[in-house]
Amino acid sequence: MIQVDEIWMATEPLDMRAGPDTALARVVQVFGEAKPRCAYLFANKRGNRMKVLVHDGFGLRLAARRLHQGSFAWGKPWQGERVTLTLEQLQALVIGLPWHQVGRDNRIAML
């Protein structure tokens, strides 16, 4: 089981053809380094594909997720190069829900 203590989202898009080495280079560029037990999230320009790079302390794992309809509610560049997420926000993001509306009770607040 992979333990993840921190979750970071890059707001600038990543080419989804990127493999682990290219994704790691982007992590170093945006976040400074790949820290153990951290997950780094990237999306493509259209926002319908996501890659997650996880450093588990021993190596790297790269996973991909694709939405067949719609797009992920991704962070915007005006929020900065990177955004931190909670585990509950990540769970909402992965299934295509608006992660930024997850409240203190871990429910999505309807506007």
Backbone hydrogen bonds, N-H to C=O, Kabsch-Sander energy under -0.5 kcal/mol:
donor,donor_aa,acceptor,acceptor_aa,energy
3,Q,1,M,-0.5
4,V,2,I,-0.5
5,D,3,Q,-0.5
5,D,37,R,-3.2
6,E,37,R,-1.4
7,I,85,L,-0.6
8,W,39,A,-3.0
9,M,83,V,-3.3
10,A,41,L,-2.7
11,T,81,E,-2.3
12,E,81,E,-0.5
14,L,43,A,-2.8
18,A,15,D,-2.1
23,A,19,G,-2.5
24,L,20,P,-2.5
25,A,21,D,-2.1
26,R,22,T,-2.0
27,V,23,A,-2.2
28,V,24,L,-2.4
29,Q,25,A,-2.1
30,V,26,R,-2.8
31,F,27,V,-3.2
32,G,27,V,-0.6
32,G,28,V,-1.2
35,K,33,E,-0.8
37,R,55,H,-2.4
38,C,35,K,-0.9
38,C,55,H,-0.9
39,A,6,E,-2.5
40,Y,53,L,-2.7
41,L,8,W,-3.2
42,F,51,K,-2.5
44,N,49,R,-1.5
47,G,44,N,-0.6
50,M,65,R,-2.9
51,K,42,F,-2.8
52,V,63,A,-2.7
53,L,40,Y,-2.7
54,V,52,V,-0.5
54,V,61,R,-2.9
55,H,38,C,-2.0
56,D,54,V,-0.7
56,D,59,G,-1.9
61,R,54,V,-2.1
63,A,52,V,-2.6
65,R,50,M,-2.6
67,L,48,N,-3.0
72,F,47,G,-3.7
74,W,72,F,-1.6
79,Q,76,K,-2.4
80,G,77,P,-1.9
83,V,9,M,-2.4
85,L,7,I,-2.4
90,L,86,T,-2.3
91,Q,87,L,-2.4
92,A,88,E,-1.9
93,L,89,Q,-2.7
94,V,90,L,-2.7
95,I,91,Q,-1.0
96,G,93,L,-1.8
97,L,92,A,-2.7
99,W,97,L,-1.5
101,Q,98,P,-2.0
102,V,99,W,-1.7
103,G,107,R,-3.2
106,N,103,G,-1.9
109,A,101,Q,-2.9
109,A,107,R,-0.6
